[in-house]
Amino acid sequence: MDKRQKINDWAKLNKIPGKIQAVFTAEPEGGDWRYILREVKGKKNLAWEGIPDEPLPENLQKIEVQLEKEHLRFFKKQIMQIIFRSDGGGGYGVLIQAALNTPEQSRAYKTFLEYLQRMHPEILCAHSVQTKPIFPFDTSNPPPAMQYILHKGFGSEYIKLASTELCFHILDWLPKSKGTYLRLGEKLREWLHPAKDDRLLSCHCGGAAESIQLCKSFKDVHCLDVREWAKLSFTQNVNRLQIKNARFYREKLDEVWIKKFFASEINKGKWTILLNPTKGELLTQPLTQAIASTKPERVVHIIGDLENAAKETNRWRSCGYVLRKIMPIEWHPNIRRLDLAMLFVPDRAGLLGRKASMKPKKNPKLNYAPKYREK
């Protein structure tokens, strides 16, 4: 089924108001790949995972051939996964997760790094990572309780995003396909038309690339995420771009934090709150109510689960916010799912109360009794 039609059917079925905009998308410009150990029918083999139906790039095919060579066999046997983080322009940062326990394994690993550095100029950096617990993780959705130790190989820990001045830490979350993501900040600016005295609070922000792109359009930008790597990406970007009106909070978003943040006198003003919860998860009812109680001018809620999107719409309605418009976001043409950016604003016109009080009109009784003329 066509993605846009699926959204229209969902809106009709759930009686979702608000104008549905055109799907926002961009050229893919490369995506992440990983060479990962998988068990199929009792046998463990390394296999490639990437964007569905995308062909494996030629340079990664050459790297796979190199790993088949005899002098790297001690290293290859220990690989759990090798993640190739795309910069959105043909370059990659390499993250290696392998159990290196012997001198032979370590020497083979160093030989592999030397090969990458010598033969693949598109490999911008390569590092290894140890985790507790030990199992392959996905950088697009890393387990929050996992502990990471990064060991430098060569190059920086930060990967510069192509066609921008932004970068991200090699362990930080980012969509696998970068094209749409690189343009999201500019699209949000066009969509919201912020005034000079508007303020932005971006929650579940990751490295906050889209929020940093909005710093020139808002009076100030405040970013919230619990992950260490998100803060590292944010700090690196604001320092290199010399941004003075942005701040990061490494905290968990909950109603206690919201109440404390907005209780401060310096945080008074006209706020836009951007919500982008991991995996499209629902907010708790107390959290939604706490955010609504601060009376933001706009709430932009990005969510990819349609069932949860319908539930969140009803929750915002119950808190006095109406859905103004919806922007579907396509991260990659070959990925089935669309995210929805839903714009909620305060119900100042009283539409919600009016709808609740409206009762269906009864048809007036018509008198069809025949009229007789007196003879």
Salt bridges, closest charged atoms under 4 A:
GLU29 OE2 - ARG183 NH2 2.72
ASP32 OD2 - ARG85 NE 3.09
ASP32 OD1 - LYS178 NZ 2.65
GLU49 OE1 - ARG34 NE 3.07
GLU49 OE2 - ARG38 NH2 2.68
GLU54 OE2 - HIS332 NE2 3.91
GLU58 OE2 - LYS62 NZ 4.00
GLU68 OE2 - LYS76 NZ 2.53
GLU70 OE2 - ARG73 NE 2.21
GLU122 OE2 - HIS120 ND1 2.75
ASP138 OD2 - LYS176 NZ 3.64
GLU157 OE2 - LYS152 NZ 3.40
GLU157 OE1 - HIS169 NE2 2.70
GLU186 OE2 - ARG189 NH2 2.63
ASP198 OD2 - ARG298 NH2 2.82
ASP220 OD2 - ARG199 NH2 2.76
ASP220 OD2 - HIS222 NE2 3.47
ASP225 OD2 - ARG227 NH2 2.73
GLU297 OE2 - ARG348 NH2 3.05
GLU307 OE2 - LYS311 NZ 3.52
GLU330 OE2 - LYS3 NZ 2.94
ASP339 OD1 - ARG337 NH1 2.59
